[in-house]
């Protein structure tokens, strides 16, 4: 006899296969009948009023995960406000994605282990001791509790009543989200693990119905680490984040005696302690030790030095908006991709009635996939012996030849730097990438809808030297045939040039793998900026004023914003993680290659699209204003200006609106903000030395490009 949960999963799967939406007119009628404005509906669905308007006039259709939520809402309204003369003609199927024109598809086998069954919604974990404000605060209450500040509220799950994480101090106070303080009696690491799993009520529900709940996170202050038998700091010749406790350390022995296991990474700044799952229930706790540099200061600005309650607020907000931290922000960025696009889903065998795991369409599957030789780093096994050249899709690092500066430009008093908000995240929107292994082709006609790598000669294309070439990261004109990602060549066609591939490695199965990742991070970025007083409703002058002071509003939310940006950069970089360690030899496999998310071709697609987007904006700005950039570094571009504000040189229409296609100010990923302002003489001096003003416009040696 099938369980209720199995039947619900099967029904839900059928509902998700072919969602049916009412007609656009009916959607508008239902919303108006409920007395809900488009703006209010957009806020509920984490979208924009214009998007809702497009849904209701038939210009676009909602996409997962908003599709299912919107359908659920419309169904509820339809029961409350039935149409006067309802008929079957009032509904129509939501259009599916436009198929990609590609070579004839071939069957691809996806293999993977059986997924764990979904955990049943059990009763809440036993309530641990919750400290009252008086008991928790004590003599130093003012330093323990943060002021009333913006905090993302996590939806309460009955299995995890106390949120995703706590920050444990040396006195046994465990500071959680929303101001809660728990009493943790543990004096050893094994006791802490048992308390976390059985009494704390910590954890986070899955982000996708086919995924897994996030394991609880316990962050240890230096005092808590010492109390639990850990050294206050890890010392050694290597970088601290690479250090681990030795196998003979007492804490490691305690865990082994209690039948707990550590991952292959051992007990380091981020430690995962687990036992094999029993009855579908995961038994895993993650620890982060602040004094071991678990929170990189470059990504988590000043968080390690905050009071425990404030650390909990910052990390809790990040967990609510992005994901429960799982290591570095780069690792969290990569884990978020998998959490939103799980590799497998449970399917029922119609013959046996048994449930098993199967490939989840749109994901990267469970097995690692080697890239095509030109897509791989030179040390990769498939690149050994390859002599056909390599893909070089990287971010811009270009400075204009100072001989091409006009007298008018040199006499302008200011150099103003513009930085594009999370440019790589903007490039990930609606980006079609390959999901299957690459196939090799020769003399194939170029098709901009097929993701892959193409060998093409673009050296004959001559463009204005006051702009960087869109085809190379150096901005220099290509020399002979070279490998390019699809978006780079599509832009060459857009500029009016013929593209004649000599050779290509293409993927037959495609999909917008990064779409849910983009949507979640875009919303997180906008919500956090709004907490700092920078909202989409501000006009350009108000936006510039708000950005000038936003870092003074809330130090914790500034740290969250920095972590979100680092999650984007690091997550994309992790797609092509290089080997580490002094003992590596070219041609050997390294651990990252065993991940299905090790996909340098997807990284190349994102960077190619971002670079093309930047060039298009520069070209449109030049066409409208006759102004050309002084230098570009990834997502930062510098212009000569008559005044210290971008309003002094950005193009606007006669009605005062930003010129479409050029640089625009705003909060959305891909729009611009001020990176820095310097004197023009300063920029000219750097350019004459062969240095890039975009690298230094912010002041000091700030670098804006993406790391791996």
Secondary structure, DSSP 8 states (H G I E B T S, - for coil): ---HHHHHHHHHHHHHHT-EEE-HHHHHHHHHHTT--HHHHHHHTTS-HHHHHHHHHTS----TTHHHHHHHHHHHHHHHS--TT--GGGEEE---------S-------------------------EE--HHHHHGGGHHHHS--S--------BTTBTT-SEEEE-TTSEEE-GGG-EEE----SHHHHHHHHHHTS---B--SSTTS--B-EEEEE-HHHHHHTT--SS--SSS-GGG----TTSHHHHHHHHTT-EE-TT-SSSEEEEEEEEETTEEEEEEEEEGGGT-S-TTTSTTGGGS-HHHHHHHHHHHHHHT----SSHHHHHHHHHHHHS-SEEEEE-TTT--EEEEE-TTS--SS-----GGGS-TTSGGGTT--S--------EEE--GGG--HHHHHSSEEEEEEETTHHHHHHTT--EE-S-EEEEES----TTS-EEEEEE-TT----TTS--TTSTT-----SEEEEEHHHHHHHHHTT-----SEEEEESSEE-TTHHHHHHHHHHHHHHHHHTT--TTS-HHHHHHHHHHGGGT-HHHHHHHHHHHHHHHHHHHHTT----STT--TT---GGGGSTT--HHHHHHHHHHHHHHHHHHHHHHHHHH----SEEETTEEEEEESSSSGGGTS-B-TTS-B-TTS--BSSSTT-EEEEEEEEHHHHHHHHHTT--HHHHTTSTT---S---
